[in-house]
Amino acid sequence: MNNRNLLPLFCGFALLSLTLGLSLFYVEQQFSYFAIALTALGGIAFLVLLSLIIKHSFGQTNSARRITLFSFKRWKKLTIVSCIVTVSVGFISVSHYLANNSNVRWDVTQNKQHTLSNNTIEYISTITNEVQLTAFHVGMPPKYLLDLFKEYERVSAGVIKTDIIDPIEQIAYAAKFGNAINADERKVIVQSGDNRKDVDFSLSALSEEKLTNAIASVSRAPRTVYFLTGHGEYSSSSQEYAGLSKFKQLLSDNNITSKTLMLGISQSIPADCDVLIIAGPKNALTLSEETLISDYLTKGGDALFLIEHTVITSPDKPLSKDQLNQNPSLNAILNQWGLDVQSDIVVDFTNHIGDDVGSPATKNYGRHKALTEGLDYTFYVRPRSIRVLPQRRASIKHAVIVSTASTENSWAETNRTLDIQFDPNTDTTGPVPFAYVVIEEKNAAQQANKLSDTRLIVFTDTDFLSNVYINQYSNAQMGVNLVNWLAELDYKTFISAKEIKVERLNLTSKQTRQVMVILFLLPFIFVIAGLVVWLRTKVNR
């Protein structure tokens, strides 16, 4: 083998040795004997390569050497090699810069584990007060936690500050938060101003929903809702199927405090009541209670009425007087606001839950951005239709929130003996509305007397927010949207989502460097091999 054939081999060997030596230094962050040996071999190979080139050049006559020195082919090869090296280094540098500084993200994980939801992004973009997230984690924090905190900082443009501390190593700093040191406990302390909320993630991975709810809790203005009691209403504290404890928890996650109100005893609606919720009373209200609620609404109060279904029976069992009066319509109050709840059952043969045509599922929503934007299906158990009264104040505005979608296969059935057949003389054809929003804006004189606009929402079903159904489809999102709008909180709501199993490969910093070197070396070795073959072909021509 002559010297000319050795040139490509020495070139490839020199590049490979230097690359491996420097890669080992990058991984270990120090020069080991092996790394020094490889780097030295690479350097020696380059010296030998240089000597071969010089020897080849001086082995020619002066005229030939001059021709070779200024040969186009000689400089063409050198130019191509230089361009390849320059482009490769440039590509690596630019990609590295973009990966660390660009806002463009491409999340290919199954559940978008590295991407914040649109709700979170939209809400965080509205935060003006600084929020501090401080995570307590003994030992090296998991990679997903670092990534999650980094995303919150990036999306908030620095409004959200994050920190992860080891309470064992930083005892003095941890003591400022008043926490006992526990190696098994992991938590995030969310602070904004004087507000604070602790989020524990000792038993499961910290989810975006928990963290965003905590941020909302400390950064939003607090609100208070009162659940009316004393008439057989659905209980906000009950954990039974027909209870509303999950709904109450969702409100709490959105910084809304829930209290109970027995109007027959208090004889007044508290001044701190932002929203009055009447959730499916089974028995009629007294005249005094109806008057108190009407006065509350007239003065600018806000309320959510959840009216329960009419009682049904079979043809051989006529309804008693008490059954006919069960689940009152509260029309004595609602008629003053132009609405009239009917004594019927909305049926939908096209889209319903299970085999019950009296439980319509629908996406036929009114165009009300704060209430229905982005909702999937919601479904309701035997709702009643609602009509708008022609005789009403001109200042009152109405809008349908939910109705059936079918025109021919849905209607308001007036027969309460389970004989479901459309009767054009008594039944109302679809689409049938069973949820309305009412708003009455106060004039300048009323506003001068500190009277706010009246907001009123009526649904003829309570079951869709009960513990057994609230997590189905978009029922929960609908429920919290209603209260947020009534409380005049103009921001996105957050609801608990199903826990996503976190399947991440958490690497140490050294392992990360190893992966980066492997990903770089694999294509680079092929480049070197190709370069050697190409040079040998050129030399042998």
C-alpha positions as CSV (number, residue, x, y, z in Angstrom):
1,M,0.0,0.0,0.0
2,N,1.6,3.3,-1.1
3,N,1.4,6.6,0.8
4,R,-1.4,7.9,-1.3
5,N,-3.6,5.0,-0.2
6,L,-2.7,5.7,3.5
7,L,-4.0,9.3,3.3
8,P,-7.8,8.5,3.5
9,L,-7.2,6.0,6.3
10,F,-5.2,8.3,8.4
11,C,-7.7,11.1,7.8
12,G,-10.6,8.8,9.0
13,F,-8.6,7.5,12.0
14,A,-7.6,11.0,13.1
15,L,-11.1,12.3,12.9
16,L,-12.6,9.3,14.8
17,S,-9.9,9.3,17.5
18,L,-10.3,13.0,18.2
19,T,-14.1,12.8,18.2
20,L,-14.1,9.8,20.6
21,G,-11.6,11.5,22.9
22,L,-13.5,14.7,23.1
23,S,-16.8,12.9,23.5
24,L,-15.4,11.0,26.5
25,F,-14.3,14.3,28.0
26,Y,-17.8,15.8,27.5
27,V,-19.5,12.8,29.1
28,E,-17.1,12.5,32.1
29,Q,-16.5,16.3,32.4
30,Q,-12.8,15.5,32.9
31,F,-9.9,14.0,31.0
32,S,-9.4,10.4,31.8
33,Y,-6.4,8.4,30.7
34,F,-8.4,6.7,27.9
35,A,-9.7,10.1,26.7
36,I,-6.2,11.5,26.7
37,A,-4.9,8.5,24.8
38,L,-7.6,8.7,22.1
39,T,-7.0,12.5,21.7
40,A,-3.3,12.0,21.5
41,L,-3.7,9.2,18.9
42,G,-5.9,11.5,16.9
43,G,-3.3,14.3,17.1
44,I,-0.5,11.9,16.1
45,A,-2.5,10.6,13.2
46,F,-3.0,14.2,12.0
47,L,0.8,14.7,12.3
48,V,1.4,11.6,10.3
49,L,-1.2,12.7,7.8
50,L,0.6,16.0,7.4
51,S,4.0,14.3,7.0
52,L,2.6,12.1,4.3
53,I,1.2,15.1,2.4
54,I,4.5,16.9,2.7
55,K,6.5,13.9,1.6
56,H,4.2,13.3,-1.3
57,S,4.5,17.0,-2.3
58,F,8.3,17.1,-2.0
59,G,8.7,13.8,-3.9
60,Q,7.6,15.5,-7.1
61,T,9.7,17.8,-9.3
62,N,9.4,21.5,-8.7
63,S,7.2,21.9,-11.8
64,A,4.9,19.0,-10.8
65,R,4.8,20.2,-7.2
66,R,3.8,23.7,-8.4
67,I,1.1,22.2,-10.6
68,T,-0.1,19.9,-7.8
69,L,-0.1,22.8,-5.4
70,F,-2.3,24.9,-7.6
71,S,-4.3,22.0,-9.0
72,F,-8.1,22.6,-9.2
73,K,-8.8,19.0,-8.2
74,R,-6.6,19.3,-5.1
75,W,-8.4,22.4,-3.9
76,K,-11.8,21.1,-5.0
77,K,-11.5,18.2,-2.6
78,L,-10.3,20.4,0.3
79,T,-13.1,22.8,-0.4
80,I,-15.7,20.1,-0.3
81,V,-14.4,18.6,2.9
82,S,-14.3,22.0,4.5
83,C,-17.8,22.7,3.4
84,I,-19.1,19.4,4.8
85,V,-17.4,20.1,8.2
86,T,-18.6,23.7,8.3
87,V,-22.2,22.8,7.4
88,S,-22.2,19.9,10.0
89,V,-20.9,22.1,12.8
90,G,-23.3,24.9,11.8
91,F,-26.3,22.5,11.8
92,I,-25.4,21.2,15.2
93,S,-24.9,24.7,16.6
94,V,-28.1,26.1,15.2
95,S,-30.2,23.1,16.2
96,H,-28.8,23.3,19.7
97,Y,-29.6,27.0,19.9
98,L,-33.1,26.6,18.7
99,A,-33.8,23.7,21.0
100,N,-32.9,25.9,24.0
101,N,-34.2,29.2,22.9
102,S,-37.1,28.7,20.5
103,N,-40.7,28.8,21.7
104,V,-41.8,26.3,19.1
105,R,-42.6,22.9,20.7
106,W,-43.5,19.6,19.2
107,D,-44.8,17.1,21.8
108,V,-45.1,13.6,20.3
109,T,-46.0,11.9,23.6
110,Q,-49.3,10.1,23.7
111,N,-51.0,12.3,26.2
112,K,-49.1,15.5,25.4
113,Q,-47.3,15.3,28.8
114,H,-44.8,18.1,27.9
115,T,-47.5,20.5,26.7
116,L,-49.8,22.6,28.8
117,S,-53.4,22.6,27.9
118,N,-55.1,25.5,26.2
119,N,-57.1,26.3,29.3
120,T,-53.9,26.6,31.3
121,I,-52.1,28.7,28.7
122,E,-55.0,31.1,28.3
123,Y,-55.4,31.6,32.0
124,I,-51.7,32.0,32.8
125,S,-51.4,34.6,30.0
126,T,-53.9,36.7,32.1
127,I,-52.0,36.6,35.3
128,T,-50.5,40.0,36.3
129,N,-49.5,39.3,39.9
130,E,-46.3,37.3,40.5
131,V,-46.8,33.7,41.5
132,Q,-44.1,31.6,43.2
133,L,-44.0,27.8,42.9
134,T,-41.7,26.2,45.5
135,A,-41.3,22.4,45.3
136,F,-40.0,20.3,48.2
137,H,-38.3,17.2,47.0
138,V,-35.6,15.2,48.8
139,G,-32.8,14.1,46.4
140,M,-32.7,14.6,42.7
141,P,-36.0,15.9,41.4
142,P,-37.7,13.9,38.6
143,K,-37.1,15.2,35.1
144,Y,-40.9,15.6,34.4
145,L,-41.1,18.1,37.4
146,L,-38.3,20.2,36.0
147,D,-39.9,20.2,32.5
148,L,-43.3,21.1,34.0
149,F,-41.9,24.1,36.0
150,K,-40.0,25.2,32.9
151,E,-43.1,25.3,30.8
152,Y,-45.0,27.4,33.4
153,E,-42.2,29.9,33.5
154,R,-42.0,30.0,29.7
155,V,-45.7,30.4,29.1
156,S,-46.1,33.0,31.8
157,A,-43.2,35.1,30.4
158,G,-41.6,35.1,33.8
159,V,-44.7,36.0,35.9
160,I,-44.5,32.6,37.5
161,K,-41.3,31.9,39.3
162,T,-40.3,28.3,40.2
163,D,-37.8,26.7,42.6
164,I,-37.1,23.2,43.7
165,I,-35.3,22.7,47.0
166,D,-34.2,19.7,49.1
167,P,-35.5,20.3,52.6
168,I,-32.7,18.1,54.1
169,E,-29.9,20.0,52.5
170,Q,-31.6,23.4,52.8
171,I,-33.0,23.2,56.3
172,A,-32.9,26.9,57.0
173,Y,-34.7,27.8,53.7
174,A,-37.3,25.1,54.2
175,A,-38.0,26.4,57.8
176,K,-39.3,29.7,56.3
177,F,-42.3,27.8,55.0
178,G,-43.1,26.3,58.4
179,N,-42.8,22.7,57.1
180,A,-41.6,19.7,59.1
181,I,-38.8,17.9,57.3
182,N,-40.0,14.6,55.9
183,A,-38.0,12.6,53.4
184,D,-41.2,10.9,52.2
185,E,-43.2,14.0,51.6
186,R,-43.3,15.9,48.3
187,K,-45.2,19.1,47.9
188,V,-45.4,22.3,46.0
189,I,-46.2,25.5,47.8
190,V,-48.0,28.0,45.6
191,Q,-47.9,31.6,46.7
192,S,-49.2,34.9,45.4
193,G,-49.1,37.9,47.7
194,D,-50.5,36.8,51.0
195,N,-52.3,33.8,49.5
196,R,-50.9,30.3,49.8
197,K,-51.9,26.8,48.8
198,D,-50.0,23.5,49.3
199,V,-50.2,20.7,46.7
200,D,-49.1,17.3,47.9
201,F,-47.8,14.9,45.3
202,S,-46.2,12.3,47.5
203,L,-48.2,9.4,46.3
204,S,-48.7,10.3,42.6
205,A,-47.0,12.5,40.0
206,L,-47.8,16.2,40.1
207,S,-50.4,16.9,37.5
208,E,-51.0,20.0,35.5
209,E,-54.6,20.2,36.7
210,K,-53.6,20.2,40.4
211,L,-51.0,22.8,39.8
212,T,-53.1,25.1,37.7
213,N,-56.0,24.9,40.1
214,A,-53.7,25.9,42.9
215,I,-52.4,28.8,40.9
216,A,-55.9,29.9,40.2
217,S,-56.8,29.5,43.9
218,V,-54.1,32.0,45.1
219,S,-54.4,34.4,42.2
220,R,-58.1,34.8,41.7
221,A,-60.5,37.0,43.6
222,P,-62.5,34.7,46.1
223,R,-66.2,34.3,45.7
224,T,-68.9,32.8,47.9
225,V,-72.0,30.8,46.9
226,Y,-74.9,29.7,49.1
227,F,-76.8,26.5,48.6
228,L,-80.4,26.9,49.7
229,T,-81.5,24.1,52.2
230,G,-84.7,23.2,54.0
231,H,-86.8,22.0,51.1
232,G,-85.3,18.6,50.3
233,E,-82.6,20.1,48.0
234,Y,-79.6,18.1,46.9
235,S,-77.0,18.3,49.6
236,S,-73.6,20.0,48.8
237,S,-71.9,18.0,51.5
238,S,-73.4,14.6,50.7
239,Q,-71.0,12.0,49.1
240,E,-73.9,9.8,48.0
241,Y,-74.8,9.4,44.3
242,A,-77.4,12.1,44.6
243,G,-75.1,14.5,46.5
244,L,-73.2,17.5,45.2
245,S,-70.0,17.1,47.1
246,K,-67.9,16.7,43.9
247,F,-69.5,19.9,42.5
248,K,-68.7,21.7,45.7
249,Q,-65.0,20.5,45.4
250,L,-64.8,21.8,41.8
251,L,-66.0,25.2,43.0
252,S,-63.4,25.1,45.8
253,D,-60.7,24.4,43.2
254,N,-61.7,27.6,41.5
255,N,-61.5,29.6,44.7
256,I,-65.2,29.6,45.3
257,T,-66.4,29.0,48.8
258,S,-69.6,27.1,49.3
259,K,-72.0,27.7,52.3
260,T,-75.5,26.6,53.1
261,L,-78.5,28.9,53.7
262,M,-81.7,28.0,55.5
263,L,-83.8,31.0,54.5
264,G,-86.7,30.1,56.7
265,I,-84.5,30.7,59.8
266,S,-82.2,33.5,58.6
267,Q,-85.0,35.4,56.9
268,S,-82.3,37.2,54.8
269,I,-79.7,36.4,52.2
270,P,-76.2,37.2,53.4
271,A,-74.4,40.2,52.1
272,D,-71.4,38.2,51.0
273,C,-73.6,35.9,48.7
274,D,-72.2,36.2,45.2
275,V,-74.4,33.4,43.8
276,L,-77.5,31.7,45.3
277,I,-77.9,28.1,44.2
278,I,-81.3,26.4,44.5
279,A,-80.5,22.8,43.7
280,G,-83.6,20.7,43.1
281,P,-86.0,21.4,46.0
282,K,-88.5,18.7,46.4
283,N,-91.0,20.8,48.4
284,A,-92.4,24.2,47.7
285,L,-90.9,27.4,49.2
286,T,-92.9,29.5,51.5
287,L,-94.3,32.8,50.3
288,S,-91.9,34.7,52.6
289,E,-88.9,32.8,51.1
290,E,-90.1,33.5,47.5
291,T,-90.4,37.2,48.4
292,L,-86.9,37.3,49.8
293,I,-85.4,35.6,46.7
294,S,-87.3,37.9,44.4
295,D,-86.1,41.0,46.3
296,Y,-82.5,39.6,46.2
297,L,-82.7,39.3,42.4
298,T,-84.3,42.6,41.9
299,K,-81.5,44.3,43.7
300,G,-78.9,42.8,41.4
301,G,-78.4,39.4,43.0
302,D,-77.3,36.4,40.9
303,A,-78.8,32.9,41.1
304,L,-78.6,29.4,39.7
305,F,-82.0,27.6,39.6
306,L,-81.8,23.8,39.2
307,I,-85.4,22.6,38.9
308,E,-86.1,18.8,39.2
309,H,-88.3,16.7,36.9
310,T,-92.0,16.2,37.2
311,V,-93.1,12.9,38.8
312,I,-94.2,10.2,36.4
313,T,-96.3,7.1,36.9
314,S,-98.0,4.2,35.1
315,P,-101.7,4.3,33.8
316,D,-102.9,2.1,36.7
317,K,-101.4,4.3,39.4
318,P,-102.7,7.9,39.3
319,L,-100.6,10.6,41.0
320,S,-101.6,11.9,44.4
321,K,-101.9,15.6,45.2
322,D,-98.6,15.5,47.0
323,Q,-96.9,13.9,44.0
324,L,-98.3,16.4,41.7
325,N,-96.8,19.2,43.8
326,Q,-93.5,17.5,44.3
327,N,-90.4,19.1,42.7
328,P,-91.9,22.6,42.4
329,S,-91.3,24.7,39.3
330,L,-90.6,27.9,41.2
331,N,-92.6,29.7,38.6
332,A,-93.7,32.2,41.2
333,I,-90.2,33.6,41.1
334,L,-89.2,32.8,37.5
335,N,-92.3,34.3,35.9
336,Q,-91.1,37.7,37.1
337,W,-88.1,37.2,34.8
338,G,-90.1,36.1,31.8
339,L,-89.6,32.3,32.1
340,D,-92.1,29.6,32.7
341,V,-91.1,26.0,33.6
342,Q,-93.5,23.4,32.1
343,S,-94.9,20.2,33.7
344,D,-93.6,17.9,31.0
345,I,-90.7,15.7,30.2
346,V,-88.2,16.4,27.3
347,V,-87.6,13.2,25.3
348,D,-85.2,12.6,22.5
349,F,-85.3,9.4,20.4
350,T,-82.2,10.4,18.4
351,N,-79.6,11.1,21.0
352,H,-80.0,9.9,24.6
353,I,-78.2,8.1,27.4
354,G,-78.7,4.3,27.6
355,D,-82.2,3.2,26.9
356,D,-83.8,6.2,28.5
357,V,-85.2,8.6,25.8
358,G,-86.0,11.0,28.7
359,S,-82.3,11.5,29.3
360,P,-81.2,13.6,26.3
361,A,-77.6,14.0,25.4
362,T,-76.8,17.1,23.3
363,K,-74.3,19.6,22.0
364,N,-77.0,22.0,20.8
365,Y,-75.8,25.0,22.8
366,G,-76.6,28.6,22.6
367,R,-73.8,31.0,21.5
368,H,-72.6,32.0,24.9
369,K,-68.8,32.0,24.9
370,A,-68.4,32.0,28.7
371,L,-70.9,29.2,29.2
372,T,-70.6,26.7,26.3
373,E,-67.5,27.3,24.3
374,G,-65.5,24.2,23.8
375,L,-67.9,21.9,25.5
376,D,-68.5,18.3,24.4
377,Y,-71.8,16.5,25.0
378,T,-73.7,17.1,28.2
379,F,-76.7,15.0,29.2
380,Y,-79.7,15.5,31.5
381,V,-82.1,13.3,33.4
382,R,-85.7,13.9,32.5
383,P,-85.5,17.7,32.1
384,R,-88.6,19.9,31.6
385,S,-89.1,22.4,28.9
386,I,-89.0,26.1,29.5
387,R,-91.1,28.8,27.7
388,V,-90.5,32.5,27.4
389,L,-93.4,34.6,28.5
390,P,-94.5,37.3,26.0
391,Q,-95.4,39.6,28.9
392,R,-92.1,40.7,30.4
393,R,-90.0,43.8,31.1
394,A,-88.2,45.1,28.0
395,S,-85.0,45.3,30.0
396,I,-84.8,41.6,30.4
397,K,-82.8,39.6,27.9
398,H,-83.1,35.8,27.4
399,A,-81.0,33.3,25.6
400,V,-81.2,29.5,25.3
401,I,-78.2,27.6,26.8
402,V,-79.2,24.0,26.1
403,S,-81.8,22.3,23.9
404,T,-82.3,19.1,22.1
405,A,-80.9,18.9,18.6
406,S,-83.5,16.8,16.8
407,T,-86.4,18.5,15.2
408,E,-88.6,15.5,14.4
409,N,-87.5,12.9,17.0
410,S,-87.5,15.1,20.2
411,W,-90.4,16.9,21.9
412,A,-91.8,17.9,25.3
413,E,-94.0,15.0,26.4
414,T,-97.0,16.1,28.5
415,N,-98.2,12.5,29.2
416,R,-96.9,11.6,32.6
417,T,-98.0,7.9,32.5
418,L,-95.0,6.7,30.4
419,D,-97.2,6.5,27.2
420,I,-94.6,8.3,25.0
421,Q,-96.3,9.3,21.8
422,F,-96.2,12.7,20.1
423,D,-99.5,14.6,20.4
424,P,-99.4,17.7,18.2
425,N,-102.2,19.2,20.3
426,T,-100.4,19.2,23.6
427,D,-96.7,18.4,23.0
428,T,-94.0,20.8,21.8
429,T,-91.8,19.8,18.9
430,G,-88.0,20.0,19.0
431,P,-85.6,21.5,19.4
432,V,-86.8,21.8,22.9
433,P,-85.0,24.3,25.2
434,F,-84.5,23.3,28.9
435,A,-81.9,25.8,30.1
436,Y,-82.0,29.5,29.8
437,V,-79.8,32.5,30.8
438,V,-81.4,35.7,31.9
439,I,-79.7,39.1,32.3
440,E,-81.1,42.5,33.2
441,E,-78.8,45.4,33.0
442,K,-79.4,48.2,35.4
443,N,-79.8,51.7,34.1
444,A,-77.6,54.7,35.1
445,A,-79.8,55.7,38.1
446,Q,-79.8,52.1,39.4
447,Q,-76.1,51.8,39.0
448,A,-75.6,55.0,40.9
449,N,-77.4,53.4,43.8
450,K,-74.8,50.6,43.6
451,L,-77.2,48.0,42.0
452,S,-75.4,45.6,39.8
453,D,-76.9,43.7,36.8
454,T,-79.0,40.7,37.6
455,R,-77.8,37.4,36.2
456,L,-80.0,34.3,36.3
457,I,-79.6,30.8,35.0
458,V,-82.3,28.1,35.0
459,F,-81.7,24.4,34.3
460,T,-84.5,21.9,34.6
461,D,-82.3,19.2,36.0
462,T,-79.9,18.8,38.9
463,D,-78.8,15.3,38.4
464,F,-76.2,16.3,35.7
465,L,-74.2,17.9,38.5
466,S,-74.7,15.1,41.0
467,N,-71.8,12.9,42.2
468,V,-72.8,10.0,39.9
469,Y,-73.0,12.0,36.7
470,I,-70.8,15.1,37.1
471,N,-67.6,13.5,35.7
472,Q,-69.4,12.3,32.5
473,Y,-68.7,14.1,29.2
474,S,-68.6,17.9,29.8
475,N,-71.1,18.0,32.7
476,A,-68.5,19.3,35.2
477,Q,-67.2,22.0,32.9
478,M,-70.7,23.2,32.2
479,G,-71.5,23.4,36.0
480,V,-68.4,25.4,36.9
481,N,-68.9,27.7,33.9
482,L,-72.4,28.5,35.1
483,V,-71.2,29.6,38.6
484,N,-68.2,31.5,37.3
485,W,-70.3,33.5,34.9
486,L,-72.9,34.2,37.5
487,A,-70.1,35.3,39.9
488,E,-68.8,37.6,37.2
489,L,-65.5,35.9,37.0
490,D,-64.4,36.3,33.4
491,Y,-61.8,33.6,33.1
492,K,-61.5,30.0,32.1
493,T,-62.5,27.3,34.6
494,F,-60.5,24.3,35.5
495,I,-61.8,20.9,36.4
496,S,-60.1,17.8,37.6
497,A,-59.1,15.4,34.9
498,K,-58.4,11.7,35.0
499,E,-54.9,11.0,36.3
500,I,-52.5,10.3,33.5
501,K,-49.9,7.7,34.2
502,V,-46.5,9.3,33.9
503,E,-44.2,7.2,31.8
504,R,-41.0,9.2,31.5
505,L,-37.3,8.2,31.2
506,N,-35.6,10.2,34.0
507,L,-31.9,10.5,33.2
508,T,-29.0,11.8,35.2
509,S,-27.0,14.6,33.7
510,K,-24.2,12.1,32.8
511,Q,-26.7,9.7,31.2
512,T,-28.1,12.7,29.2
513,R,-24.6,13.5,27.9
514,Q,-24.1,9.9,27.0
515,V,-27.3,9.9,25.0
516,M,-26.4,13.1,23.2
517,V,-22.9,11.7,22.3
518,I,-24.5,8.5,21.0
519,L,-27.0,10.4,18.9
520,F,-24.2,12.5,17.5
521,L,-21.7,9.7,16.9
522,L,-24.0,7.4,15.0
523,P,-24.4,9.6,12.0
524,F,-20.9,11.1,12.4
525,I,-19.3,7.6,12.1
526,F,-21.2,7.1,8.8
527,V,-20.0,10.5,7.6
528,I,-16.4,9.6,8.4
529,A,-16.7,6.2,6.6
530,G,-18.2,7.9,3.6
531,L,-15.5,10.5,3.6
532,V,-12.8,7.9,3.7
533,V,-14.3,5.9,0.8
534,W,-14.8,9.1,-1.2
535,L,-11.2,10.2,-0.6
536,R,-9.8,6.8,-1.6
537,T,-11.8,6.9,-4.8
538,K,-10.4,10.3,-5.6
539,V,-6.8,9.4,-4.7
540,N,-6.9,6.2,-6.9
541,R,-8.1,8.1,-10.0
